[in-house]
Amino acid sequence: MTIPDSNASNQEKGLFRRLRQGLSKTRSSLTGRLDRLFLGKKEITEELLDDLEEILFTSDIGVATTQQLIDSVQEKVARKELKDPEKLKTALKEHMLSFLDVGEVEHPSPGPGEPCVIMVIGVNGVGKTTTIGKAANRVRLEGKEVLLVAADIFRAAAVEQLTIWGERVGATVIKQNTGSDPSAVAFDALTAAVARKVDVVLIDTAGRLHTKINLMEELQKIHRVIGRKLPGAPHEVWLILDATTGQNAIAQAKTFNERFGVSSIILTKLDGTAKGGIVVGISGELGIPIKFIGIGEKMDDLRPFNAADFVQAIFD
């Protein structure tokens, strides 16, 4: 007979409570309006579906994903499978969950004795460096050695910030003087990582507007140099997106994915926005898995993304 671990159960409940609290603005914006729309309605009319489409679209779920949701509902209504507006909410919940249930993107594995190299990219101000620090802490808690690479050498503040995170979580930081070649920093870091038998390498890069071709090419150079040093690397490419930017995040994700083959997305600042529906839009349109979500400033507020928990936190 297995005795339930009450501490673990209480911890899970506490984490879900914080997730639900972090998503309160999104829940109010989306589910609150859905409840008001369905209240007192006896049947699903064209007018109701038009109002539903507007709510989904203005919740930053995205044009394509909203259309897929509406088309699916209309098909069920036409086949008489869906008649009650109250059950419409459940149907939406199930469809959103299906969009979010994205399998991992295939990526190469490190060779024997080689570190897992993760390149972290994104536009300015999305919280890359802070996210790397929190991710490094998770790696350290798993008992693994992690090396942080300050390849954002155009901003002295970024190097300093990463250094502070390294000290905080007990991770070595490889850095050079401001103005150095970021590709050279990454190359030297991988040399050190192999020599020290490090488990994970997290490479911080300078913020790049996805619309600036020359700046994106600098990122691609780092990507190429990493691959020359360790064939198959980077093994993962994490794209950091700011949830408060809403549908613009989808445009960013499309451009970065075309150039780098993004393996995972990390969505930050979900606790400060009503635009959490963007999570559904990104998964629905791009099929890229969400690895972590940021729901606060604390070290453990970078949470592994769980689709079922996310949908429940918004709808229930």
C-alpha positions as CSV (number, residue, x, y, z in Angstrom):
1,M,0.0,0.0,0.0
2,T,1.4,3.4,-1.0
3,I,0.9,6.2,1.5
4,P,0.2,9.5,-0.3
5,D,2.8,12.2,0.2
6,S,0.8,15.0,1.8
7,N,3.7,17.4,1.5
8,A,4.1,16.8,-2.2
9,S,0.3,17.1,-2.7
10,N,0.2,20.4,-0.8
11,Q,3.2,21.7,-2.8
12,E,1.3,20.9,-6.1
13,K,-1.8,22.7,-4.8
14,G,0.3,25.6,-3.8
15,L,2.0,25.8,-7.3
16,F,-1.3,25.5,-9.0
17,R,-2.8,28.3,-6.8
18,R,0.1,30.5,-7.8
19,L,-0.4,29.7,-11.5
20,R,-4.0,30.5,-11.2
21,Q,-3.2,33.8,-9.5
22,G,-0.6,34.6,-12.1
23,L,-3.2,34.1,-14.9
24,S,-5.9,36.0,-13.2
25,K,-5.9,38.9,-15.7
26,T,-6.1,36.4,-18.6
27,R,-8.9,34.5,-16.9
28,S,-10.9,37.7,-16.3
29,S,-10.4,38.8,-19.9
30,L,-11.3,35.5,-21.6
31,T,-13.4,33.3,-19.3
32,G,-15.1,36.3,-17.6
33,R,-16.3,37.5,-21.0
34,L,-17.3,34.0,-22.1
35,D,-19.5,33.6,-19.0
36,R,-21.2,36.9,-19.6
37,L,-21.8,36.0,-23.2
38,F,-23.3,32.6,-22.4
39,L,-25.4,33.7,-19.4
40,G,-29.1,33.1,-20.0
41,K,-28.6,32.0,-23.6
42,K,-30.7,29.0,-24.6
43,E,-29.3,28.2,-28.1
44,I,-26.2,28.8,-30.2
45,T,-27.0,31.4,-32.8
46,E,-24.9,33.1,-35.5
47,E,-24.9,36.3,-33.4
48,L,-23.5,34.4,-30.4
49,L,-20.8,32.8,-32.6
50,D,-19.9,36.3,-33.9
51,D,-19.6,37.6,-30.4
52,L,-17.5,34.5,-29.4
53,E,-15.1,35.1,-32.3
54,E,-14.6,38.7,-31.2
55,I,-13.8,37.6,-27.7
56,L,-11.3,35.0,-28.8
57,F,-9.6,37.3,-31.2
58,T,-9.3,40.2,-28.7
59,S,-7.9,37.7,-26.2
60,D,-4.8,37.5,-28.4
61,I,-5.4,33.9,-29.4
62,G,-4.5,34.9,-32.9
63,V,-6.5,35.1,-36.2
64,A,-5.7,31.6,-37.5
65,T,-6.3,29.8,-34.2
66,T,-9.5,31.8,-33.5
67,Q,-10.7,30.7,-37.0
68,Q,-9.9,27.1,-36.3
69,L,-11.8,27.2,-33.0
70,I,-14.9,28.9,-34.6
71,D,-14.9,26.5,-37.6
72,S,-14.8,23.5,-35.2
73,V,-17.7,24.9,-33.1
74,Q,-19.7,25.6,-36.2
75,E,-19.2,22.1,-37.5
76,K,-20.5,20.6,-34.2
77,V,-23.5,22.9,-34.2
78,A,-24.3,22.0,-37.8
79,R,-24.1,18.3,-36.9
80,K,-26.3,18.9,-33.9
81,E,-23.5,17.7,-31.6
82,L,-23.5,21.0,-29.8
83,K,-26.7,22.9,-28.9
84,D,-26.3,24.2,-25.4
85,P,-24.2,27.4,-25.0
86,E,-23.2,26.2,-21.5
87,K,-21.4,23.2,-23.1
88,L,-19.7,25.5,-25.6
89,K,-17.3,26.6,-23.0
90,T,-16.3,22.9,-22.4
91,A,-15.9,22.4,-26.1
92,L,-13.6,25.4,-26.4
93,K,-11.6,24.2,-23.4
94,E,-11.0,20.8,-25.0
95,H,-10.0,22.3,-28.4
96,M,-7.6,24.7,-26.7
97,L,-6.0,21.8,-24.9
98,S,-5.6,19.9,-28.1
99,F,-3.7,22.9,-29.6
100,L,-1.5,23.1,-26.6
101,D,-0.7,19.4,-26.6
102,V,2.4,19.7,-28.8
103,G,5.0,17.0,-28.8
104,E,8.7,18.0,-28.5
105,V,10.5,19.3,-31.5
106,E,13.1,16.8,-32.5
107,H,16.6,18.0,-31.9
108,P,20.1,16.5,-31.8
109,S,21.5,14.9,-28.7
110,P,25.0,15.7,-27.4
111,G,27.7,13.1,-28.0
112,P,29.2,11.1,-25.2
113,G,30.9,13.4,-22.7
114,E,29.6,16.5,-24.5
115,P,27.5,19.2,-22.8
116,C,23.9,19.9,-23.9
117,V,24.3,23.3,-25.6
118,I,21.2,25.7,-25.4
119,M,21.2,28.9,-27.4
120,V,18.8,31.5,-26.0
121,I,17.4,34.1,-28.4
122,G,14.7,36.8,-28.5
123,V,14.1,40.5,-29.0
124,N,15.1,43.2,-26.6
125,G,13.5,43.4,-23.2
126,V,11.8,40.0,-23.1
127,G,13.7,38.9,-20.0
128,K,16.3,36.5,-21.6
129,T,19.1,37.0,-19.0
130,T,16.7,36.6,-16.0
131,T,15.1,33.6,-17.6
132,I,18.6,32.0,-18.2
133,G,19.4,32.6,-14.5
134,K,16.2,30.9,-13.4
135,A,16.7,28.0,-15.8
136,A,20.3,27.6,-14.6
137,N,18.9,27.3,-11.0
138,R,16.6,24.5,-12.2
139,V,19.5,22.6,-13.8
140,R,21.6,23.0,-10.6
141,L,18.7,21.7,-8.5
142,E,18.8,18.6,-10.7
143,G,22.4,18.1,-9.6
144,K,23.9,19.0,-12.9
145,E,26.8,21.4,-13.7
146,V,25.8,24.4,-15.8
147,L,27.9,27.0,-17.6
148,L,26.5,30.4,-18.5
149,V,27.9,32.2,-21.5
150,A,27.7,36.0,-21.7
151,A,27.5,36.4,-25.5
152,D,25.4,39.6,-25.2
153,I,28.6,41.6,-25.1
154,F,27.1,44.8,-26.5
155,R,25.6,45.7,-23.1
156,A,27.8,45.7,-20.1
157,A,24.7,45.5,-17.9
158,A,23.8,42.2,-19.5
159,V,27.2,40.7,-18.7
160,E,27.0,42.0,-15.2
161,Q,23.5,40.7,-14.7
162,L,24.4,37.2,-15.9
163,T,27.5,37.3,-13.6
164,I,25.2,38.1,-10.6
165,W,22.9,35.2,-11.6
166,G,25.9,32.9,-11.9
167,E,27.0,33.7,-8.4
168,R,23.4,33.3,-7.1
169,V,22.9,29.8,-8.5
170,G,26.4,28.5,-8.3
171,A,27.2,28.5,-12.0
172,T,30.4,29.5,-13.8
173,V,30.1,32.4,-16.2
174,I,32.3,32.7,-19.3
175,K,32.6,36.3,-20.5
176,Q,34.9,38.7,-22.3
177,N,35.3,42.5,-22.5
178,T,32.4,44.5,-23.9
179,G,32.8,44.8,-27.6
180,S,34.3,41.4,-28.2
181,D,33.1,39.1,-30.9
182,P,30.1,37.2,-29.4
183,S,30.9,34.2,-31.6
184,A,34.4,34.0,-30.1
185,V,32.9,34.1,-26.6
186,A,30.7,31.2,-27.5
187,F,33.6,29.3,-29.1
188,D,35.8,29.7,-26.0
189,A,32.9,28.8,-23.7
190,L,32.4,25.5,-25.4
191,T,36.1,24.7,-25.2
192,A,35.9,25.3,-21.5
193,A,32.6,23.3,-21.1
194,V,34.1,20.2,-22.8
195,A,37.3,20.5,-20.7
196,R,35.4,20.8,-17.4
197,K,32.8,18.1,-18.4
198,V,29.9,20.5,-17.9
199,D,26.4,19.0,-18.3
200,V,24.5,22.1,-19.7
201,V,25.7,25.3,-21.5
202,L,23.2,28.2,-21.6
203,I,24.2,30.9,-24.1
204,D,22.8,34.4,-23.6
205,T,22.6,36.4,-26.8
206,A,21.9,40.1,-27.5
207,G,18.3,41.1,-28.1
208,R,17.6,41.1,-31.8
209,L,14.6,42.7,-33.5
210,H,13.2,40.0,-35.7
211,T,12.8,42.5,-38.5
212,K,16.5,43.6,-38.6
213,I,18.2,41.3,-41.1
214,N,21.8,42.3,-40.3
215,L,21.4,41.8,-36.6
216,M,19.7,38.4,-37.2
217,E,22.7,37.4,-39.3
218,E,25.0,38.1,-36.3
219,L,23.0,35.6,-34.4
220,Q,23.3,33.1,-37.2
221,K,27.0,33.5,-37.1
222,I,27.0,32.5,-33.4
223,H,24.8,29.5,-34.4
224,R,27.3,28.4,-37.1
225,V,30.4,28.8,-34.9
226,I,28.8,26.7,-32.1
227,G,28.1,24.0,-34.7
228,R,31.6,24.0,-36.0
229,K,33.0,23.7,-32.5
230,L,30.6,20.9,-31.5
231,P,28.9,19.2,-34.4
232,G,25.1,19.0,-33.8
233,A,25.2,22.0,-31.4
234,P,23.3,24.0,-30.4
235,H,21.2,21.0,-29.4
236,E,18.3,23.3,-28.4
237,V,17.2,26.8,-29.3
238,W,15.0,28.5,-26.8
239,L,13.0,31.5,-27.9
240,I,12.0,33.9,-25.2
241,L,8.8,35.8,-25.8
242,D,7.1,38.5,-23.8
243,A,3.4,37.6,-23.2
244,T,2.5,41.3,-22.9
245,T,3.2,41.8,-26.6
246,G,0.2,39.7,-27.6
247,Q,-0.1,38.7,-31.2
248,N,3.2,40.4,-32.1
249,A,4.8,37.5,-30.3
250,I,3.5,35.1,-33.0
251,A,5.2,37.2,-35.7
252,Q,8.5,37.1,-33.7
253,A,8.2,33.4,-33.3
254,K,7.6,32.8,-37.0
255,T,10.7,34.8,-38.0
256,F,13.0,33.3,-35.5
257,N,11.7,29.8,-36.2
258,E,12.4,30.2,-39.9
259,R,16.0,31.1,-39.3
260,F,16.9,29.0,-36.3
261,G,14.5,26.1,-36.0
262,V,13.3,26.9,-32.5
263,S,13.0,23.8,-30.3
264,S,11.1,25.4,-27.4
265,I,9.4,28.7,-26.4
266,I,9.5,30.3,-23.0
267,L,6.8,32.8,-22.4
268,T,7.6,35.5,-19.8
269,K,5.5,38.0,-17.9
270,L,2.2,36.1,-18.0
271,D,1.3,37.4,-14.6
272,G,1.3,41.0,-15.8
273,T,-1.0,40.6,-18.8
274,A,-4.5,39.7,-19.9
275,K,-3.0,38.4,-23.1
276,G,-2.3,34.8,-21.9
277,G,-4.3,33.5,-24.8
278,I,-1.2,34.0,-26.9
279,V,0.0,30.7,-25.5
280,V,-2.8,29.0,-27.4
281,G,-2.1,31.0,-30.6
282,I,1.6,30.2,-30.6
283,S,1.0,26.4,-30.2
284,G,-1.9,26.4,-32.6
285,E,-0.2,28.2,-35.4
286,L,3.4,27.1,-35.1
287,G,3.3,23.7,-33.3
288,I,6.3,24.7,-31.2
289,P,6.2,23.4,-27.6
290,I,6.1,25.9,-24.7
291,K,8.8,24.7,-22.3
292,F,8.4,27.2,-19.4
293,I,6.2,30.1,-18.5
294,G,7.1,33.0,-16.2
295,I,4.4,33.9,-13.7
296,G,6.3,36.1,-11.3
297,E,9.6,37.5,-10.0
298,K,10.6,34.7,-7.7
299,M,13.3,32.1,-8.5
300,D,10.7,29.3,-8.9
301,D,8.2,31.4,-10.8
302,L,9.7,30.0,-14.0
303,R,7.4,27.0,-14.3
304,P,7.5,24.0,-16.6
305,F,4.5,24.4,-18.9
306,N,1.7,22.0,-18.3
307,A,-1.1,22.3,-20.9
308,A,-3.8,20.8,-18.7
309,D,-2.9,23.0,-15.7
310,F,-2.8,26.1,-17.9
311,V,-6.2,25.5,-19.4
312,Q,-7.7,24.7,-16.0
313,A,-6.2,27.8,-14.4
314,I,-7.8,29.9,-17.1
315,F,-11.2,28.3,-17.3
316,D,-12.0,27.0,-13.8
